[in-house]
Amino acid sequence: MGWISIASIAGIVLVALFVLGLILARLYQRASKKVSFVRTGFGEEKVIMERRRAGVAGVP
């Protein structure tokens, strides 16, 4: 395996991590000061309020 192969694999991994970060950032929702929301699913309901910049990744 030459250095070009290793660099290619490293580049692909970095691009994949960047895309994953973009997806998670797009799905992340924060509760505002005036509005809270309830996340359902994943086993239980969870109320998300404005405390400590709380938020959750909302997966459709």
Gaussian input, Z-matrix of N, CA and C with variables (Angstrom, degrees):
# hf/3-21g

backbone

0 1
 N
 C     1     B1
 C     2     B2     1     A1
 N     3     B3     2     A2     1     D1
 C     4     B4     3     A3     2     D2
 C     5     B5     4     A4     3     D3
 N     6     B6     5     A5     4     D4
 C     7     B7     6     A6     5     D5
 C     8     B8     7     A7     6     D6
 N     9     B9     8     A8     7     D7
 C    10    B10     9     A9     8     D8
 C    11    B11    10    A10     9     D9
 N    12    B12    11    A11    10    D10
 C    13    B13    12    A12    11    D11
 C    14    B14    13    A13    12    D12
 N    15    B15    14    A14    13    D13
 C    16    B16    15    A15    14    D14
 C    17    B17    16    A16    15    D15
 N    18    B18    17    A17    16    D16
 C    19    B19    18    A18    17    D17
 C    20    B20    19    A19    18    D18
 N    21    B21    20    A20    19    D19
 C    22    B22    21    A21    20    D20
 C    23    B23    22    A22    21    D21
 N    24    B24    23    A23    22    D22
 C    25    B25    24    A24    23    D23
 C    26    B26    25    A25    24    D24
 N    27    B27    26    A26    25    D25
 C    28    B28    27    A27    26    D26
 C    29    B29    28    A28    27    D27
 N    30    B30    29    A29    28    D28
 C    31    B31    30    A30    29    D29
 C    32    B32    31    A31    30    D30
 N    33    B33    32    A32    31    D31
 C    34    B34    33    A33    32    D32
 C    35    B35    34    A34    33    D33
 N    36    B36    35    A35    34    D34
 C    37    B37    36    A36    35    D35
 C    38    B38    37    A37    36    D36
 N    39    B39    38    A38    37    D37
 C    40    B40    39    A39    38    D38
 C    41    B41    40    A40    39    D39
 N    42    B42    41    A41    40    D40
 C    43    B43    42    A42    41    D41
 C    44    B44    43    A43    42    D42
 N    45    B45    44    A44    43    D43
 C    46    B46    45    A45    44    D44
 C    47    B47    46    A46    45    D45
 N    48    B48    47    A47    46    D46
 C    49    B49    48    A48    47    D47
 C    50    B50    49    A49    48    D48
 N    51    B51    50    A50    49    D49
 C    52    B52    51    A51    50    D50
 C    53    B53    52    A52    51    D51
 N    54    B54    53    A53    52    D52
 C    55    B55    54    A54    53    D53
 C    56    B56    55    A55    54    D54
 N    57    B57    56    A56    55    D55
 C    58    B58    57    A57    56    D56
 C    59    B59    58    A58    57    D57
 N    60    B60    59    A59    58    D58
 C    61    B61    60    A60    59    D59
 C    62    B62    61    A61    60    D60
 N    63    B63    62    A62    61    D61
 C    64    B64    63    A63    62    D62
 C    65    B65    64    A64    63    D63
 N    66    B66    65    A65    64    D64
 C    67    B67    66    A66    65    D65
 C    68    B68    67    A67    66    D66
 N    69    B69    68    A68    67    D67
 C    70    B70    69    A69    68    D68
 C    71    B71    70    A70    69    D69
 N    72    B72    71    A71    70    D70
 C    73    B73    72    A72    71    D71
 C    74    B74    73    A73    72    D72
 N    75    B75    74    A74    73    D73
 C    76    B76    75    A75    74    D74
 C    77    B77    76    A76    75    D75
 N    78    B78    77    A77    76    D76
 C    79    B79    78    A78    77    D77
 C    80    B80    79    A79    78    D78
 N    81    B81    80    A80    79    D79
 C    82    B82    81    A81    80    D80
 C    83    B83    82    A82    81    D81
 N    84    B84    83    A83    82    D82
 C    85    B85    84    A84    83    D83
 C    86    B86    85    A85    84    D84
 N    87    B87    86    A86    85    D85
 C    88    B88    87    A87    86    D86
 C    89    B89    88    A88    87    D87
 N    90    B90    89    A89    88    D88
 C    91    B91    90    A90    89    D89
 C    92    B92    91    A91    90    D90
 N    93    B93    92    A92    91    D91
 C    94    B94    93    A93    92    D92
 C    95    B95    94    A94    93    D93
 N    96    B96    95    A95    94    D94
 C    97    B97    96    A96    95    D95
 C    98    B98    97    A97    96    D96
 N    99    B99    98    A98    97    D97
 C   100   B100    99    A99    98    D98
 C   101   B101   100   A100    99    D99
 N   102   B102   101   A101   100   D100
 C   103   B103   102   A102   101   D101
 C   104   B104   103   A103   102   D102
 N   105   B105   104   A104   103   D103
 C   106   B106   105   A105   104   D104
 C   107   B107   106   A106   105   D105
 N   108   B108   107   A107   106   D106
 C   109   B109   108   A108   107   D107
 C   110   B110   109   A109   108   D108
 N   111   B111   110   A110   109   D109
 C   112   B112   111   A111   110   D110
 C   113   B113   112   A112   111   D111
 N   114   B114   113   A113   112   D112
 C   115   B115   114   A114   113   D113
 C   116   B116   115   A115   114   D114
 N   117   B117   116   A116   115   D115
 C   118   B118   117   A117   116   D116
 C   119   B119   118   A118   117   D117
 N   120   B120   119   A119   118   D118
 C   121   B121   120   A120   119   D119
 C   122   B122   121   A121   120   D120
 N   123   B123   122   A122   121   D121
 C   124   B124   123   A123   122   D122
 C   125   B125   124   A124   123   D123
 N   126   B126   125   A125   124   D124
 C   127   B127   126   A126   125   D125
 C   128   B128   127   A127   126   D126
 N   129   B129   128   A128   127   D127
 C   130   B130   129   A129   128   D128
 C   131   B131   130   A130   129   D129
 N   132   B132   131   A131   130   D130
 C   133   B133   132   A132   131   D131
 C   134   B134   133   A133   132   D132
 N   135   B135   134   A134   133   D133
 C   136   B136   135   A135   134   D134
 C   137   B137   136   A136   135   D135
 N   138   B138   137   A137   136   D136
 C   139   B139   138   A138   137   D137
 C   140   B140   139   A139   138   D138
 N   141   B141   140   A140   139   D139
 C   142   B142   141   A141   140   D140
 C   143   B143   142   A142   141   D141
 N   144   B144   143   A143   142   D142
 C   145   B145   144   A144   143   D143
 C   146   B146   145   A145   144   D144
 N   147   B147   146   A146   145   D145
 C   148   B148   147   A147   146   D146
 C   149   B149   148   A148   147   D147
 N   150   B150   149   A149   148   D148
 C   151   B151   150   A150   149   D149
 C   152   B152   151   A151   150   D150
 N   153   B153   152   A152   151   D151
 C   154   B154   153   A153   152   D152
 C   155   B155   154   A154   153   D153
 N   156   B156   155   A155   154   D154
 C   157   B157   156   A156   155   D155
 C   158   B158   157   A157   156   D156
 N   159   B159   158   A158   157   D157
 C   160   B160   159   A159   158   D158
 C   161   B161   160   A160   159   D159
 N   162   B162   161   A161   160   D160
 C   163   B163   162   A162   161   D161
 C   164   B164   163   A163   162   D162
 N   165   B165   164   A164   163   D163
 C   166   B166   165   A165   164   D164
 C   167   B167   166   A166   165   D165
 N   168   B168   167   A167   166   D166
 C   169   B169   168   A168   167   D167
 C   170   B170   169   A169   168   D168
 N   171   B171   170   A170   169   D169
 C   172   B172   171   A171   170   D170
 C   173   B173   172   A172   171   D171
 N   174   B174   173   A173   172   D172
 C   175   B175   174   A174   173   D173
 C   176   B176   175   A175   174   D174
 N   177   B177   176   A176   175   D175
 C   178   B178   177   A177   176   D176
 C   179   B179   178   A178   177   D177

   B1=1.4478
   B2=1.5221
   B3=1.2979
   B4=1.4544
   B5=1.5111
   B6=1.3090
   B7=1.4611
   B8=1.5214
   B9=1.3312
   B10=1.4671
   B11=1.5269
   B12=1.3201
   B13=1.4649
   B14=1.5249
   B15=1.3059
   B16=1.4645
   B17=1.5285
   B18=1.3227
   B19=1.4638
   B20=1.5274
   B21=1.3181
   B22=1.4686
   B23=1.5205
   B24=1.3167
   B25=1.4671
   B26=1.5261
   B27=1.3299
   B28=1.4639
   B29=1.5261
   B30=1.3150
   B31=1.4620
   B32=1.5148
   B33=1.3257
   B34=1.4643
   B35=1.5249
   B36=1.3249
   B37=1.4668
   B38=1.5301
   B39=1.3284
   B40=1.4646
   B41=1.5262
   B42=1.3214
   B43=1.4625
   B44=1.5264
   B45=1.3389
   B46=1.4643
   B47=1.5294
   B48=1.3262
   B49=1.4663
   B50=1.5286
   B51=1.3148
   B52=1.4598
   B53=1.5243
   B54=1.3227
   B55=1.4673
   B56=1.5257
   B57=1.3245
   B58=1.4617
   B59=1.5264
   B60=1.3183
   B61=1.4612
   B62=1.5181
   B63=1.3316
   B64=1.4636
   B65=1.5223
   B66=1.3186
   B67=1.4655
   B68=1.5242
   B69=1.3284
   B70=1.4675
   B71=1.5275
   B72=1.3201
   B73=1.4641
   B74=1.5220
   B75=1.3095
   B76=1.4718
   B77=1.5313
   B78=1.3366
   B79=1.4580
   B80=1.5298
   B81=1.3459
   B82=1.4620
   B83=1.5179
   B84=1.3290
   B85=1.4596
   B86=1.5177
   B87=1.3223
   B88=1.4589
   B89=1.5079
   B90=1.3062
   B91=1.4662
   B92=1.5245
   B93=1.3268
   B94=1.4633
   B95=1.5314
   B96=1.3190
   B97=1.4635
   B98=1.5179
   B99=1.3227
   B100=1.4577
   B101=1.5178
   B102=1.3029
   B103=1.4675
   B104=1.5227
   B105=1.3077
   B106=1.4620
   B107=1.5190
   B108=1.3086
   B109=1.4517
   B110=1.5122
   B111=1.3128
   B112=1.4605
   B113=1.5143
   B114=1.3037
   B115=1.4543
   B116=1.5191
   B117=1.3058
   B118=1.4613
   B119=1.5192
   B120=1.3066
   B121=1.4569
   B122=1.5125
   B123=1.3027
   B124=1.4618
   B125=1.5251
   B126=1.3504
   B127=1.4498
   B128=1.5146
   B129=1.3144
   B130=1.4623
   B131=1.5221
   B132=1.3353
   B133=1.4582
   B134=1.5196
   B135=1.3130
   B136=1.4558
   B137=1.5214
   B138=1.3324
   B139=1.4588
   B140=1.5235
   B141=1.3228
   B142=1.4596
   B143=1.5236
   B144=1.3404
   B145=1.4624
   B146=1.5242
   B147=1.3259
   B148=1.4528
   B149=1.5334
   B150=1.2895
   B151=1.4608
   B152=1.5259
   B153=1.2917
   B154=1.4647
   B155=1.5222
   B156=1.3138
   B157=1.4587
   B158=1.5196
   B159=1.3383
   B160=1.4560
   B161=1.5184
   B162=1.2956
   B163=1.4537
   B164=1.5130
   B165=1.3162
   B166=1.4538
   B167=1.5214
   B168=1.3203
   B169=1.4631
   B170=1.5207
   B171=1.3152
   B172=1.4621
   B173=1.5144
   B174=1.3086
   B175=1.4617
   B176=1.5211
   B177=1.3340
   B178=1.4688
   B179=1.5157
   A1=109.02
   A2=116.05
   A3=119.89
   A4=111.75
   A5=114.62
   A6=119.00
   A7=111.62
   A8=117.28
   A9=120.05
   A10=110.20
   A11=117.47
   A12=121.20
   A13=110.82
   A14=116.07
   A15=120.45
   A16=110.18
   A17=117.15
   A18=120.70
   A19=110.84
   A20=117.41
   A21=121.03
   A22=110.98
   A23=116.79
   A24=121.13
   A25=110.18
   A26=116.88
   A27=120.31
   A28=110.68
   A29=117.68
   A30=121.47
   A31=112.05
   A32=116.71
   A33=121.13
   A34=110.47
   A35=117.06
   A36=121.16
   A37=110.36
   A38=117.38
   A39=120.14
   A40=111.79
   A41=117.28
   A42=120.54
   A43=110.14
   A44=117.40
   A45=121.09
   A46=110.78
   A47=117.87
   A48=121.14
   A49=111.21
   A50=117.22
   A51=121.43
   A52=110.77
   A53=116.90
   A54=121.35
   A55=110.19
   A56=117.97
   A57=121.52
   A58=110.74
   A59=117.35
   A60=121.08
   A61=112.41
   A62=117.10
   A63=120.51
   A64=111.49
   A65=116.70
   A66=120.57
   A67=110.57
   A68=117.03
   A69=120.15
   A70=111.58
   A71=117.86
   A72=120.56
   A73=110.86
   A74=117.03
   A75=121.22
   A76=111.14
   A77=117.62
   A78=121.45
   A79=113.25
   A80=117.84
   A81=121.35
   A82=110.32
   A83=116.54
   A84=122.18
   A85=108.90
   A86=115.29
   A87=120.40
   A88=109.71
   A89=115.28
   A90=120.38
   A91=108.17
   A92=116.49
   A93=120.31
   A94=109.79
   A95=116.26
   A96=120.40
   A97=112.08
   A98=117.26
   A99=120.77
   A100=113.54
   A101=117.59
   A102=120.17
   A103=109.49
   A104=115.83
   A105=120.70
   A106=106.77
   A107=117.26
   A108=119.36
   A109=110.10
   A110=115.45
   A111=122.10
   A112=108.47
   A113=115.53
   A114=120.61
   A115=108.03
   A116=117.28
   A117=121.49
   A118=108.51
   A119=115.28
   A120=119.81
   A121=110.65
   A122=116.25
   A123=122.90
   A124=111.67
   A125=116.77
   A126=120.71
   A127=116.27
   A128=118.91
   A129=119.51
   A130=109.91
   A131=115.29
   A132=120.69
   A133=108.72
   A134=116.45
   A135=120.76
   A136=108.32
   A137=116.15
   A138=121.20
   A139=108.06
   A140=116.27
   A141=122.23
   A142=107.59
   A143=115.81
   A144=120.52
   A145=108.63
   A146=117.17
   A147=123.30
   A148=114.20
   A149=119.13
   A150=120.51
   A151=111.81
   A152=116.37
   A153=123.89
   A154=113.12
   A155=115.96
   A156=121.89
   A157=111.27
   A158=115.61
   A159=121.59
   A160=110.60
   A161=114.90
   A162=120.90
   A163=109.59
   A164=115.13
   A165=120.50
   A166=108.26
   A167=116.29
   A168=120.72
   A169=107.79
   A170=116.56
   A171=121.82
   A172=110.82
   A173=116.71
   A174=121.05
   A175=108.11
   A176=117.72
   A177=119.42
   A178=112.70
   D1=121.04
   D2=179.85
   D3=-85.91
   D4=174.67
   D5=-178.18
   D6=-69.01
   D7=-25.12
   D8=177.79
   D9=-67.80
   D10=-39.57
   D11=177.95
   D12=-64.63
   D13=-43.76
   D14=-179.94
   D15=-65.28
   D16=-41.42
   D17=178.33
   D18=-65.24
   D19=-37.28
   D20=178.34
   D21=-64.78
   D22=-45.30
   D23=179.01
   D24=-63.61
   D25=-43.21
   D26=178.64
   D27=-62.98
   D28=-39.55
   D29=177.88
   D30=-63.92
   D31=-42.42
   D32=178.61
   D33=-63.45
   D34=-42.32
   D35=179.07
   D36=-63.74
   D37=-42.94
   D38=179.23
   D39=-64.25
   D40=-41.20
   D41=178.01
   D42=-64.47
   D43=-41.49
   D44=179.21
   D45=-62.87
   D46=-42.46
   D47=177.99
   D48=-65.28
   D49=-38.46
   D50=178.05
   D51=-64.02
   D52=-44.52
   D53=179.08
   D54=-64.38
   D55=-41.65
   D56=177.38
   D57=-61.15
   D58=-42.00
   D59=176.97
   D60=-62.75
   D61=-40.16
   D62=176.96
   D63=-63.38
   D64=-41.71
   D65=179.68
   D66=-63.59
   D67=-46.82
   D68=179.96
   D69=-65.07
   D70=-38.00
   D71=177.95
   D72=-65.53
   D73=-35.47
   D74=179.45
   D75=-69.64
   D76=-34.57
   D77=-177.54
   D78=-84.47
   D79=-16.72
   D80=-176.05
   D81=-70.85
   D82=131.03
   D83=179.38
   D84=-125.52
   D85=134.41
   D86=176.90
   D87=-108.64
   D88=148.00
   D89=175.01
   D90=-83.21
   D91=136.34
   D92=178.58
   D93=-84.45
   D94=179.14
   D95=-179.85
   D96=-66.03
   D97=-30.89
   D98=-175.37
   D99=-99.59
   D100=-12.82
   D101=-173.45
   D102=-130.56
   D103=135.14
   D104=169.91
   D105=-118.49
   D106=165.22
   D107=177.11
   D108=-140.86
   D109=160.75
   D110=-177.72
   D111=-111.05
   D112=122.92
   D113=175.80
   D114=-92.47
   D115=125.87
   D116=177.12
   D117=-110.84
   D118=162.84
   D119=-178.52
   D120=95.33
   D121=-178.02
   D122=-177.79
   D123=53.76
   D124=33.46
   D125=173.15
   D126=99.35
   D127=-30.21
   D128=-176.78
   D129=-158.44
   D130=165.22
   D131=173.78
   D132=-85.77
   D133=144.01
   D134=179.10
   D135=-137.75
   D136=127.38
   D137=179.10
   D138=-89.37
   D139=125.51
   D140=179.78
   D141=-105.46
   D142=118.77
   D143=179.30
   D144=-120.99
   D145=-179.99
   D146=-169.93
   D147=-76.79
   D148=-1.44
   D149=-176.73
   D150=-61.69
   D151=130.97
   D152=175.22
   D153=50.19
   D154=42.37
   D155=177.26
   D156=53.63
   D157=43.76
   D158=-176.88
   D159=-66.97
   D160=148.17
   D161=177.62
   D162=-163.31
   D163=178.70
   D164=-178.60
   D165=-153.44
   D166=149.37
   D167=174.38
   D168=-84.48
   D169=114.82
   D170=-178.49
   D171=-91.61
   D172=104.34
   D173=179.70
   D174=-91.40
   D175=121.34
   D176=-178.69
   D177=-66.36

